[in-house]
Amino acid sequence: MEGMKKCGSCGEIFKEFDNIVFVNEQDYFHESCVVLVPVEYAVFAKPKDGDFLGTSSADDLEVALLMFDEGEYIEEGEVTE
């Protein structure tokens, strides 16, 4: 059974109907051997059927404002003309 793909976690050879997760373009795991955490979001323009704009990670959503320099955004309480 040399050359058959094995799960990087449990070491078992994959069976025909196993749910397989492919990671980093090199590693294979049984879906039941790993925890899947969504880290990227598909971004579409509004309305709902808008154009695809790209992807964004959870980290990008949380720290986006930190990427701006002072003066590139309206500060709380500031009024615009």
Backbone as XML, in Angstrom:
<?xml version="1.0"?>
<chain id="A" units="angstrom">
  <residue number="1" name="MET">
    <atom name="N" x="0.821" y="-1.186" z="0.000"/>
    <atom name="CA" x="0.000" y="0.000" z="0.000"/>
    <atom name="C" x="0.862" y="1.246" z="0.000"/>
  </residue>
  <residue number="2" name="GLU">
    <atom name="N" x="2.029" y="1.108" z="-0.489"/>
    <atom name="CA" x="2.982" y="2.210" z="-0.582"/>
    <atom name="C" x="2.438" y="3.292" z="-1.528"/>
  </residue>
  <residue number="3" name="GLY">
    <atom name="N" x="2.636" y="4.529" z="-1.197"/>
    <atom name="CA" x="2.235" y="5.631" z="-2.061"/>
    <atom name="C" x="0.805" y="6.107" z="-1.855"/>
  </residue>
  <residue number="4" name="MET">
    <atom name="N" x="0.037" y="5.441" z="-1.011"/>
    <atom name="CA" x="-1.329" y="5.863" z="-0.759"/>
    <atom name="C" x="-1.304" y="7.036" z="0.213"/>
  </residue>
  <residue number="5" name="LYS">
    <atom name="N" x="-2.238" y="7.959" z="0.016"/>
    <atom name="CA" x="-2.305" y="9.150" z="0.869"/>
    <atom name="C" x="-2.848" y="8.786" z="2.244"/>
  </residue>
  <residue number="6" name="LYS">
    <atom name="N" x="-2.211" y="9.375" z="3.285"/>
    <atom name="CA" x="-2.627" y="9.153" z="4.668"/>
    <atom name="C" x="-2.974" y="10.477" z="5.324"/>
  </residue>
  <residue number="7" name="CYS">
    <atom name="N" x="-3.863" y="10.411" z="6.286"/>
    <atom name="CA" x="-4.245" y="11.587" z="7.069"/>
    <atom name="C" x="-3.042" y="12.055" z="7.882"/>
  </residue>
  <residue number="8" name="GLY">
    <atom name="N" x="-2.765" y="13.355" z="7.839"/>
    <atom name="CA" x="-1.650" y="13.924" z="8.587"/>
    <atom name="C" x="-1.869" y="13.936" z="10.077"/>
  </residue>
  <residue number="9" name="SER">
    <atom name="N" x="-3.090" y="13.644" z="10.533"/>
    <atom name="CA" x="-3.381" y="13.632" z="11.955"/>
    <atom name="C" x="-3.423" y="12.213" z="12.519"/>
  </residue>
  <residue number="10" name="CYS">
    <atom name="N" x="-4.292" y="11.364" z="11.967"/>
    <atom name="CA" x="-4.456" y="10.017" z="12.523"/>
    <atom name="C" x="-3.588" y="8.968" z="11.833"/>
  </residue>
  <residue number="11" name="GLY">
    <atom name="N" x="-3.065" y="9.287" z="10.642"/>
    <atom name="CA" x="-2.187" y="8.374" z="9.930"/>
    <atom name="C" x="-2.882" y="7.286" z="9.135"/>
  </residue>
  <residue number="12" name="GLU">
    <atom name="N" x="-4.221" y="7.247" z="9.151"/>
    <atom name="CA" x="-4.944" y="6.226" z="8.395"/>
    <atom name="C" x="-4.969" y="6.576" z="6.909"/>
  </residue>
  <residue number="13" name="ILE">
    <atom name="N" x="-4.959" y="5.543" z="6.073"/>
    <atom name="CA" x="-5.082" y="5.723" z="4.628"/>
    <atom name="C" x="-6.503" y="6.171" z="4.323"/>
  </residue>
  <residue number="14" name="PHE">
    <atom name="N" x="-6.642" y="7.121" z="3.395"/>
    <atom name="CA" x="-7.962" y="7.621" z="3.038"/>
    <atom name="C" x="-8.757" y="6.569" z="2.279"/>
  </residue>
  <residue number="15" name="LYS">
    <atom name="N" x="-10.066" y="6.538" z="2.556"/>
    <atom name="CA" x="-10.996" y="5.665" z="1.842"/>
    <atom name="C" x="-11.729" y="6.494" z="0.797"/>
  </residue>
  <residue number="16" name="GLU">
    <atom name="N" x="-12.345" y="5.848" z="-0.149"/>
    <atom name="CA" x="-12.955" y="6.490" z="-1.306"/>
    <atom name="C" x="-13.943" y="7.603" z="-0.947"/>
  </residue>
  <residue number="17" name="PHE">
    <atom name="N" x="-14.780" y="7.419" z="0.040"/>
    <atom name="CA" x="-15.819" y="8.407" z="0.325"/>
    <atom name="C" x="-15.545" y="9.233" z="1.581"/>
  </residue>
  <residue number="18" name="ASP">
    <atom name="N" x="-14.311" y="9.273" z="2.049"/>
    <atom name="CA" x="-13.955" y="10.104" z="3.205"/>
    <atom name="C" x="-14.067" y="11.583" z="2.848"/>
  </residue>
  <residue number="19" name="ASN">
    <atom name="N" x="-14.459" y="12.385" z="3.825"/>
    <atom name="CA" x="-14.413" y="13.842" z="3.670"/>
    <atom name="C" x="-12.993" y="14.281" z="3.996"/>
  </residue>
  <residue number="20" name="ILE">
    <atom name="N" x="-12.333" y="14.875" z="3.013"/>
    <atom name="CA" x="-10.910" y="15.198" z="3.132"/>
    <atom name="C" x="-10.712" y="16.712" z="3.056"/>
  </residue>
  <residue number="21" name="VAL">
    <atom name="N" x="-9.851" y="17.217" z="3.923"/>
    <atom name="CA" x="-9.485" y="18.632" z="3.935"/>
    <atom name="C" x="-8.062" y="18.744" z="3.407"/>
  </residue>
  <residue number="22" name="PHE">
    <atom name="N" x="-7.865" y="19.606" z="2.413"/>
    <atom name="CA" x="-6.550" y="19.837" z="1.797"/>
    <atom name="C" x="-6.021" y="21.156" z="2.348"/>
  </residue>
  <residue number="23" name="VAL">
    <atom name="N" x="-4.855" y="21.138" z="2.991"/>
    <atom name="CA" x="-4.321" y="22.304" z="3.692"/>
    <atom name="C" x="-2.960" y="22.698" z="3.131"/>
  </residue>
  <residue number="24" name="ASN">
    <atom name="N" x="-2.776" y="23.980" z="2.902"/>
    <atom name="CA" x="-1.489" y="24.533" z="2.449"/>
    <atom name="C" x="-0.951" y="23.880" z="1.184"/>
  </residue>
  <residue number="25" name="GLU">
    <atom name="N" x="-1.849" y="23.433" z="0.347"/>
    <atom name="CA" x="-1.486" y="22.828" z="-0.938"/>
    <atom name="C" x="-0.502" y="21.662" z="-0.796"/>
  </residue>
  <residue number="26" name="GLN">
    <atom name="N" x="-0.498" y="20.998" z="0.389"/>
    <atom name="CA" x="0.419" y="19.867" z="0.554"/>
    <atom name="C" x="-0.048" y="18.832" z="1.572"/>
  </residue>
  <residue number="27" name="ASP">
    <atom name="N" x="-0.899" y="19.214" z="2.511"/>
    <atom name="CA" x="-1.281" y="18.302" z="3.587"/>
    <atom name="C" x="-2.746" y="17.886" z="3.466"/>
  </residue>
  <residue number="28" name="TYR">
    <atom name="N" x="-3.041" y="16.628" z="3.793"/>
    <atom name="CA" x="-4.391" y="16.083" z="3.736"/>
    <atom name="C" x="-4.796" y="15.590" z="5.120"/>
  </residue>
  <residue number="29" name="PHE">
    <atom name="N" x="-6.053" y="15.858" z="5.500"/>
    <atom name="CA" x="-6.585" y="15.417" z="6.788"/>
    <atom name="C" x="-8.022" y="14.947" z="6.603"/>
  </residue>
  <residue number="30" name="HIS">
    <atom name="N" x="-8.456" y="13.996" z="7.443"/>
    <atom name="CA" x="-9.884" y="13.687" z="7.510"/>
    <atom name="C" x="-10.578" y="14.914" z="8.109"/>
  </residue>
  <residue number="31" name="GLU">
    <atom name="N" x="-11.732" y="15.234" z="7.591"/>
    <atom name="CA" x="-12.476" y="16.370" z="8.152"/>
    <atom name="C" x="-12.774" y="16.134" z="9.632"/>
  </residue>
  <residue number="32" name="SER">
    <atom name="N" x="-12.993" y="14.885" z="10.025"/>
    <atom name="CA" x="-13.288" y="14.565" z="11.424"/>
    <atom name="C" x="-12.062" y="14.668" z="12.336"/>
  </residue>
  <residue number="33" name="CYS">
    <atom name="N" x="-10.864" y="14.779" z="11.765"/>
    <atom name="CA" x="-9.629" y="14.874" z="12.553"/>
    <atom name="C" x="-9.188" y="16.316" z="12.803"/>
  </residue>
  <residue number="34" name="VAL">
    <atom name="N" x="-9.882" y="17.279" z="12.205"/>
    <atom name="CA" x="-9.475" y="18.682" z="12.340"/>
    <atom name="C" x="-10.671" y="19.540" z="12.739"/>
  </residue>
  <residue number="35" name="VAL">
    <atom name="N" x="-10.396" y="20.750" z="13.148"/>
    <atom name="CA" x="-11.430" y="21.746" z="13.429"/>
    <atom name="C" x="-11.331" y="22.798" z="12.341"/>
  </residue>
  <residue number="36" name="LEU">
    <atom name="N" x="-12.436" y="23.056" z="11.672"/>
    <atom name="CA" x="-12.454" y="24.055" z="10.612"/>
    <atom name="C" x="-12.980" y="25.377" z="11.183"/>
  </residue>
  <residue number="37" name="VAL">
    <atom name="N" x="-12.213" y="26.434" z="10.992"/>
    <atom name="CA" x="-12.595" y="27.756" z="11.460"/>
    <atom name="C" x="-12.606" y="28.678" z="10.251"/>
  </residue>
  <residue number="38" name="PRO">
    <atom name="N" x="-13.762" y="29.302" z="9.950"/>
    <atom name="CA" x="-13.801" y="30.200" z="8.797"/>
    <atom name="C" x="-12.935" y="31.435" z="9.058"/>
  </residue>
  <residue number="39" name="VAL">
    <atom name="N" x="-11.976" y="31.677" z="8.190"/>
    <atom name="CA" x="-11.083" y="32.812" z="8.386"/>
    <atom name="C" x="-11.125" y="33.797" z="7.227"/>
  </residue>
  <residue number="40" name="GLU">
    <atom name="N" x="-11.841" y="33.453" z="6.151"/>
    <atom name="CA" x="-11.954" y="34.380" z="5.033"/>
    <atom name="C" x="-13.414" y="34.564" z="4.683"/>
  </residue>
  <residue number="41" name="TYR">
    <atom name="N" x="-13.725" y="35.745" z="4.263"/>
    <atom name="CA" x="-15.066" y="36.088" z="3.848"/>
    <atom name="C" x="-15.024" y="36.530" z="2.398"/>
  </residue>
  <residue number="42" name="ALA">
    <atom name="N" x="-16.027" y="36.130" z="1.633"/>
    <atom name="CA" x="-16.186" y="36.650" z="0.284"/>
    <atom name="C" x="-16.894" y="37.991" z="0.419"/>
  </residue>
  <residue number="43" name="VAL">
    <atom name="N" x="-16.394" y="39.002" z="-0.278"/>
    <atom name="CA" x="-16.945" y="40.350" z="-0.163"/>
    <atom name="C" x="-17.618" y="40.720" z="-1.476"/>
  </residue>
  <residue number="44" name="PHE">
    <atom name="N" x="-18.907" y="41.060" z="-1.373"/>
    <atom name="CA" x="-19.694" y="41.463" z="-2.534"/>
    <atom name="C" x="-20.216" y="42.876" z="-2.315"/>
  </residue>
  <residue number="45" name="ALA">
    <atom name="N" x="-20.329" y="43.653" z="-3.392"/>
    <atom name="CA" x="-20.928" y="44.978" z="-3.311"/>
    <atom name="C" x="-22.420" y="44.811" z="-3.047"/>
  </residue>
  <residue number="46" name="LYS">
    <atom name="N" x="-23.004" y="45.761" z="-2.321"/>
    <atom name="CA" x="-24.455" y="45.738" z="-2.128"/>
    <atom name="C" x="-25.108" y="46.275" z="-3.376"/>
  </residue>
  <residue number="47" name="PRO">
    <atom name="N" x="-26.262" y="45.907" z="-3.784"/>
    <atom name="CA" x="-27.206" y="44.979" z="-3.154"/>
    <atom name="C" x="-26.687" y="43.552" z="-3.156"/>
  </residue>
  <residue number="48" name="LYS">
    <atom name="N" x="-27.489" y="42.645" z="-2.601"/>
    <atom name="CA" x="-27.073" y="41.255" z="-2.396"/>
    <atom name="C" x="-26.448" y="40.618" z="-3.633"/>
  </residue>
  <residue number="49" name="ASP">
    <atom name="N" x="-26.942" y="40.906" z="-4.808"/>
    <atom name="CA" x="-26.415" y="40.317" z="-6.035"/>
    <atom name="C" x="-25.334" y="41.170" z="-6.683"/>
  </residue>
  <residue number="50" name="GLY">
    <atom name="N" x="-24.618" y="41.952" z="-5.881"/>
    <atom name="CA" x="-23.593" y="42.848" z="-6.404"/>
    <atom name="C" x="-22.349" y="42.131" z="-6.871"/>
  </residue>
  <residue number="51" name="ASP">
    <atom name="N" x="-21.423" y="42.903" z="-7.395"/>
    <atom name="CA" x="-20.169" y="42.378" z="-7.925"/>
    <atom name="C" x="-19.279" y="41.825" z="-6.818"/>
  </residue>
  <residue number="52" name="PHE">
    <atom name="N" x="-18.530" y="40.771" z="-7.147"/>
    <atom name="CA" x="-17.550" y="40.203" z="-6.230"/>
    <atom name="C" x="-16.372" y="41.159" z="-6.142"/>
  </residue>
  <residue number="53" name="LEU">
    <atom name="N" x="-16.007" y="41.562" z="-4.913"/>
    <atom name="CA" x="-14.915" y="42.520" z="-4.705"/>
    <atom name="C" x="-13.618" y="41.861" z="-4.281"/>
  </residue>
  <residue number="54" name="GLY">
    <atom name="N" x="-13.696" y="40.682" z="-3.711"/>
    <atom name="CA" x="-12.500" y="39.989" z="-3.244"/>
    <atom name="C" x="-12.775" y="39.260" z="-1.949"/>
  </residue>
  <residue number="55" name="THR">
    <atom name="N" x="-11.710" y="38.984" z="-1.186"/>
    <atom name="CA" x="-11.855" y="38.291" z="0.087"/>
    <atom name="C" x="-11.249" y="39.124" z="1.207"/>
  </residue>
  <residue number="56" name="SER">
    <atom name="N" x="-11.688" y="38.835" z="2.418"/>
    <atom name="CA" x="-11.186" y="39.524" z="3.596"/>
    <atom name="C" x="-11.127" y="38.510" z="4.726"/>
  </residue>
  <residue number="57" name="SER">
    <atom name="N" x="-10.100" y="38.582" z="5.542"/>
    <atom name="CA" x="-9.989" y="37.650" z="6.665"/>
    <atom name="C" x="-10.653" y="38.247" z="7.897"/>
  </residue>
  <residue number="58" name="ALA">
    <atom name="N" x="-10.893" y="37.421" z="8.897"/>
    <atom name="CA" x="-11.478" y="37.891" z="10.149"/>
    <atom name="C" x="-10.587" y="38.961" z="10.781"/>
  </residue>
  <residue number="59" name="ASP">
    <atom name="N" x="-9.268" y="38.775" z="10.708"/>
    <atom name="CA" x="-8.344" y="39.773" z="11.265"/>
    <atom name="C" x="-8.483" y="41.110" z="10.540"/>
  </residue>
  <residue number="60" name="ASP">
    <atom name="N" x="-8.657" y="41.073" z="9.221"/>
    <atom name="CA" x="-8.802" y="42.307" z="8.459"/>
    <atom name="C" x="-10.059" y="43.067" z="8.882"/>
  </residue>
  <residue number="61" name="LEU">
    <atom name="N" x="-11.114" y="42.350" z="9.215"/>
    <atom name="CA" x="-12.353" y="43.001" z="9.634"/>
    <atom name="C" x="-12.189" y="43.684" z="10.987"/>
  </residue>
  <residue number="62" name="GLU">
    <atom name="N" x="-11.419" y="43.078" z="11.866"/>
    <atom name="CA" x="-11.265" y="43.604" z="13.217"/>
    <atom name="C" x="-10.298" y="44.778" z="13.308"/>
  </residue>
  <residue number="63" name="VAL">
    <atom name="N" x="-9.308" y="44.830" z="12.448"/>
    <atom name="CA" x="-8.267" y="45.851" z="12.596"/>
    <atom name="C" x="-8.199" y="46.824" z="11.418"/>
  </residue>
  <residue number="64" name="ALA">
    <atom name="N" x="-9.236" y="46.854" z="10.592"/>
    <atom name="CA" x="-9.189" y="47.695" z="9.395"/>
    <atom name="C" x="-8.931" y="49.166" z="9.730"/>
  </residue>
  <residue number="65" name="LEU">
    <atom name="N" x="-9.586" y="49.684" z="10.758"/>
    <atom name="CA" x="-9.405" y="51.095" z="11.110"/>
    <atom name="C" x="-7.970" y="51.388" z="11.549"/>
  </residue>
  <residue number="66" name="LEU">
    <atom name="N" x="-7.287" y="50.417" z="12.122"/>
    <atom name="CA" x="-5.897" y="50.614" z="12.555"/>
    <atom name="C" x="-4.955" y="50.790" z="11.373"/>
  </residue>
  <residue number="67" name="MET">
    <atom name="N" x="-5.408" y="50.443" z="10.180"/>
    <atom name="CA" x="-4.574" y="50.568" z="8.992"/>
    <atom name="C" x="-4.563" y="51.999" z="8.450"/>
  </residue>
  <residue number="68" name="PHE">
    <atom name="N" x="-5.506" y="52.824" z="8.923"/>
    <atom name="CA" x="-5.574" y="54.215" z="8.478"/>
    <atom name="C" x="-4.692" y="55.095" z="9.351"/>
  </residue>
  <residue number="69" name="ASP">
    <atom name="N" x="-4.104" y="56.110" z="8.749"/>
    <atom name="CA" x="-3.382" y="57.108" z="9.511"/>
    <atom name="C" x="-4.372" y="58.156" z="9.998"/>
  </residue>
  <residue number="70" name="GLU">
    <atom name="N" x="-3.993" y="58.898" z="11.042"/>
    <atom name="CA" x="-4.849" y="59.975" z="11.534"/>
    <atom name="C" x="-5.106" y="60.954" z="10.394"/>
  </residue>
  <residue number="71" name="GLY">
    <atom name="N" x="-6.337" y="61.388" z="10.266"/>
    <atom name="CA" x="-6.711" y="62.294" z="9.184"/>
    <atom name="C" x="-7.300" y="61.572" z="7.984"/>
  </residue>
  <residue number="72" name="GLU">
    <atom name="N" x="-7.239" y="60.224" z="7.973"/>
    <atom name="CA" x="-7.809" y="59.454" z="6.875"/>
    <atom name="C" x="-9.200" y="58.925" z="7.212"/>
  </residue>
  <residue number="73" name="TYR">
    <atom name="N" x="-9.713" y="59.285" z="8.374"/>
    <atom name="CA" x="-11.043" y="58.878" z="8.795"/>
    <atom name="C" x="-11.632" y="59.966" z="9.692"/>
  </residue>
  <residue number="74" name="ILE">
    <atom name="N" x="-12.949" y="59.932" z="9.856"/>
    <atom name="CA" x="-13.638" y="60.900" z="10.710"/>
    <atom name="C" x="-13.588" y="60.382" z="12.142"/>
  </residue>
  <residue number="75" name="GLU">
    <atom name="N" x="-13.101" y="61.209" z="13.048"/>
    <atom name="CA" x="-13.038" y="60.817" z="14.446"/>
    <atom name="C" x="-14.406" y="60.998" z="15.100"/>
  </residue>
  <residue number="76" name="GLU">
    <atom name="N" x="-14.635" y="60.255" z="16.175"/>
    <atom name="CA" x="-15.920" y="60.332" z="16.863"/>
    <atom name="C" x="-16.217" y="61.756" z="17.297"/>
  </residue>
  <residue number="77" name="GLY">
    <atom name="N" x="-17.405" y="62.222" z="16.998"/>
    <atom name="CA" x="-17.820" y="63.571" z="17.352"/>
    <atom name="C" x="-17.443" y="64.628" z="16.333"/>
  </residue>
  <residue number="78" name="GLU">
    <atom name="N" x="-16.614" y="64.293" z="15.356"/>
    <atom name="CA" x="-16.192" y="65.223" z="14.331"/>
    <atom name="C" x="-17.309" y="65.406" z="13.303"/>
  </residue>
  <residue number="79" name="VAL">
    <atom name="N" x="-17.511" y="66.630" z="12.855"/>
    <atom name="CA" x="-18.562" y="66.922" z="11.881"/>
    <atom name="C" x="-17.908" y="67.167" z="10.522"/>
  </residue>
  <residue number="80" name="THR">
    <atom name="N" x="-18.508" y="66.597" z="9.465"/>
    <atom name="CA" x="-17.998" y="66.826" z="8.117"/>
    <atom name="C" x="-18.893" y="67.817" z="7.408"/>
  </residue>
  <residue number="81" name="GLU">
    <atom name="N" x="-18.374" y="68.448" z="6.408"/>
    <atom name="CA" x="-19.151" y="69.450" z="5.662"/>
    <atom name="C" x="-19.909" y="68.827" z="4.532"/>
  </residue>
</chain>
